[in-house]
Amino acid sequence: MRLAILVDPSIDVLAKILKPGQGHTVKRELQVAVAKDILDRNGLKSKDEIVLTHDFDESRFSHMTDEEISQLVALARKASTTRDVHDEKQK
């Protein structure tokens, strides 16, 4: 009950952060973080997963050796990790 009572005042604080003025300034990064948090809490978050639109056809890889498939998997993991590191640097 106590937390529920604080919802409206908290929304007012976030609204002030999104609309700086009246003698105070708020860093753009904080404004973006607040906006993303509000959207996320309202179910408007971007997906954290890759959605395949086609069925996986394993026969497309039948001509590859086990070593080649292992290398392909390693490269895919490296590309995913590189993107994650790049995303973290942008935050």
Secondary structure, 3 states (H helix, E strand, C coil): CHHHHCHHHHHHHHHHHHCCECCECCCHHHHHHHHHHHHHHCCCCCCCCCCCCCCCCHHHHCCCCHHHHHHHHHHHHHHHHHHHHHHHHHC
